[in-house]
Amino acid sequence: TSLTKEQIQLIRRFTSNITVLYDGDAAGIKASLRGIDIILEEGLNVKSVVFPDGDDPDSFVQKVGSQSFNDYIKRTAKDFVRFKTEVMLKDVGDDPIRRAEVISDLVNTISKVPDSIKRAVFYKEVANLLGIDEHILVTEGTKIQLKQVQEAEKDRQRQQN
C-alpha cells in the first residue's frame, strides 16, 4: 500500500516514532524508500524493517508467531540512514558515479528532516558510513534546503498573482 501524508499526520497524533514494515521484494523496498521521505518531512522518527523475500508482515507473523515477530522487528529495525544506505549500495559495487548518486540521494532525504540537530546527526552518520567529509554533506544539504525555500516562495508569489 502507498503511505500518504494524511495518514502520517494521523499517526503523529499518537506517536512521533514509526517503524515501517514492508515485504522483502523489490516493490516493498521501493515503497519503503518512498514512505521514508514522506515520514521525515512530517518530522517523525522512522525505522524500517524488511521481511525475508516471499514474506509480508502478515505471512511472517502467521509463520513464526507474535513473540518471534516482535523479536524480529526489534532485532532488525534500522534507522532510515542505515536502511537506505544498505539498500542503495547493494548494486553500486566500485562505481564511483553510482556511489556519488547514493550519497546525493541520502543528502536529499536528510534535507527533508525539519529538526536541525537530527539533520546534523544523520549527516555525521552518513559521513561515517560512507567515508565522506561531513562538511560536504552539510553544504549540499543546505543548498537543497535553500532551493526548496526559493521554490516555495515562487509558488507563493504565483498563487498571489
N, C-alpha and C positions, 0 to 999 in steps of 0.2 A: 504494500500500500504506500501511497505517497503521503508524506508528512507535510501539513500545511502550517503557515504562520499562525492561523487562528487556533489550531489545535495546540500549538506550543504556548500561546498566550493563555489558554485554558489550563494547561498543565502548570504554568507558572503560578497560578493561584494557590497551588498545593505544595510545590517544591521548587527549588532552584537547581536541582540535580536530575539529570535524565541519563538513563542507560539505554542506549538504542540496541535492540535485539533484531538481527537480520539473518536471513538464510545465508549459507556459506557459498552459494553460487555467485556467478559474476553479476547477475541482476541485483541480488541482495546487497552485495558490496557496493555497487554503484549507487543504489538507493540510499545506503548508509552514508556515503560521502556527500550526497546532495543534502540529506537531512541535517548533517553536522553543521553546515554553513548556516542554515536557517535557524537552528537552535542557538548557535553562537551569536547571531545578530540580535536575538531577543535577550541576550545577557545571561543565559543559563549555562551551567556547567554540564559538559557532556562526556560520556564514556561510551564505548562501543563494544559489543560482543558479537562475534560471528560464530555461527554453529557449523559443525562439520558439513562438508558438501553432501547434499542429499537430505539434510535435516533442516527443519524450520523450528521455531520455538515450540510449537505445539507437538510435533512429532518427537522432538527431543525429550520433552518433559514426560510424554507418554512412555517413551522407551526407558528412561533412567529413573523416573520418579521425582517428586518435588524437592526432596532434600539434595539429591545429586544435581538437580537442575540449579538450585540456588548456589550450591558449592561451585558449580561450573562457572556461573556468572561472576561470583566473587573472585575466582581464580583467573579468569581470562579477560575480564573487563579492562580495557585500556583507555587512557586519556586520548583525546582526539589527535594529538600531535603524534604519539607513538603509532596509533592505529593507521592514520593516514600515511605516515612515513613508511611503515612496513608494507602496506598495500601498494603504494605507488612505486616503491623501489624494487618490487619483485621482478619487473620486466626491464629494468633500466640497464643492468649489467655495468659495464665500464664506459658507457656512452656519456660523455660529459654534457652534451647538449640536453639529453633527456634528464640527466641529474639536475641540471640548472632549471629545467621546466618543473620538476618536482619541487625544488626549493621555492620557485616563484609561486607555485600553487599553494604551498604551505604558508608563505608570507601573505598571500591574498586572503586565505582563510583566517589567519591570526588577525589581520587588519579589521575583520568584522567584529572582533571582541570589543565591546564598549568600555570595559574596565582597563585602564592603562597599566595597572600593576599586573593584572593577569596577562596582558599582552607581553609585558617585559619578561615574565616568567616563561611564557611559551616561546618567545624569540630565543631566550637562553637555552631552552631545551632543544630546539631545532639546531642551534649552533653546535651544541654538544653532540647531538645525534649524527649530524652530517659533516662535522668538522669544517664549519664555515665561520667567518668572523661575524660575531653578533651585531656589530655596528652596521654592517652592510644590510643585514636583515631589517634592523630598525629603520634605517634610511629608506629602504624600499617600501616598507610598510607605511611610513609617513607619507611618501609620495602617493601611494594608493589612497590613503585617507584624505589627503588634500584634493585629489582628483574627484573623489566621491562628494566632498563638500561643494566643490565647484559645480559639479553636475546637478546636485540638489538645488543649488542657488539658481542655476539656469532654468531648471524645471519650475521653480517657484516664480521666477520672473515671467516665464511663458504663460503660466496659469493666470497671472495678474493682468496680462495684456489681452 
